[in-house]
Amino acid sequence: PMDMHVLSNLSPLEYLTEYAIICKRRQALYKLIFSKYDKERKNFLRQSQAVSGLKEIHLGSASDKELVAILKMLNLEDQFKIDFRFFCSIAAFSERVLARWVILPGGALTEKETIEKADFTNLSHKLEGVKITQNMHKVLFAL
């Protein structure tokens, strides 16, 4: 966001849902997997179902421990109901984070789009005087 103080009123998941841009191709994949695990057709997943769906997105390369750690970064409790919009945000975030944790040697960063580089350049400086939660801090710096 242009006004960084907006972050003090958002949860990490609200931030991702509001500001992450997910391409149509990934949304289609996430919809297919979300629907597969929403067996009762209630339009939400419980944490265990979401973790199973995320494992499928990562082709089994992500462990339960890693995925639960990502959910904790987003302040998601065991009983939290995850709708499709949240699932998309969580899936996109998990792909970004796990690419750094698991796939890339030494946690090397992937090449970012120019606009993204501009948004996250000097992030520490941009956040001076802005009160955000520790988890929001982790999420922003994981991006």
N, C-alpha and C positions, 0 to 999 in steps of 0.2 A: 504494500500500500504506500501511497505517497506520504501520508501522515503516519509515521511509525508509532505514534501514541495509540493508534487504533489497535495495535497488537496487544495492549494491556487489557483489552476487553474481550479478546478472543481466546478460545481454547486452541491447542495445537490442531485438533481435527477441524474445528471451524475455520482456522486459517487455511488449511490445505483445501477444504471444500470450496472456500470462497476464491482463493487465488491460484490454485494449481490448474493448469490448462492440460487437459488430457485429450489426445488426438482421437478421432472417431474410430480408428482401427483398434486402439487399446480399449476404448469404451465397449466396442462390440465383443471383444474377448472377455472383458470383465462381466458383461451382461450374460454371456453364455455360461460362465462359471458360477456367477451369482445364482442364476436360475437353476442350475444343476443342484446346488446345495440348499436352495429354498424349497425343500420338498413339500412342505405344507402350504406353499403359495401364500405366505403371510406378508411377503415383501420385506422381510428382514431376516438376518442371520444372527444366531447366537455366536459367542466367541469361538467355540469349538468348530462350528460350521465355517466361520470366516477363516480360521487357521487352515482348515482343510482346503478351502478354495484358494487361499494364498499359496499353499504348498503346490497346488496344481499349476498356478500361474508361474511359479518358479521351477516347474518341472521336477519337483522333488528335491531340488538342491538346497532348499532352506529347511532348517530344523525347526521343530516346535519351539525350542528355546529362543531361537533368533526371532521368530515371528511373534512370540509372546512379548519379547523385549521391545519390539517395534510397537505393539499395541500399548504397552506400558508408557512408552514415550508419548503416545497420543492420549494418555489418561483414560484408557478404556478399561472398565472393570469387567469382571467375569460375566455379570448379568446384563451387560450393555447390549442393546439390540442395534444391529448395524443394517441400515437401509442401503439401497443400491448406490445412492450418491456418496455416502460415507465409504462404502466398500471400494468404489472407484478411487477415492482419495487415498485410502489406506493402501490399496494395491499399487498405485503409482508411486507413493512414498516408499513402500517396501522395496519396489524394484530399484529405486534410486539408492536407497541405503544399502541393500544387500549387494548391489553391484560393487560398492566400495568395501563392504565387510568381507565378502566371500570371493567374488569373481576376480577382481583386480588385485594383482600382487602388491603387497605393502600398502593397501588402501589408496592407491593412486586415484586421482580424480579423473573423471571423464571430461571430455571437451564439452563446454557449455555453449549455448547459443549466446550471441553478442548481447542481447537484451537481458538475459539472465545474469551474465557477468556484471553488467551495469547495476542490476538490482542488488546483487550481493557483494559488490565491491565495498570495502571498508564497513562491513556490517557492524562490527563492534563500535565503530565511531557513530554510525547512524542510530544505534540503540542507546547511546549515552542519554541518561535521564529518563529512559522509558522503563517502566516497571513491568516486567514479564515474568512468567513462571519459569522455573528451572527446566521443565519439560518443553516449553515453548522455545527456550534458548537452545536446547538440544536439537529440536526439530529444525529450527532455522539454520543452525550450523551444520546439520547433516545434509542439507540441500546444497 
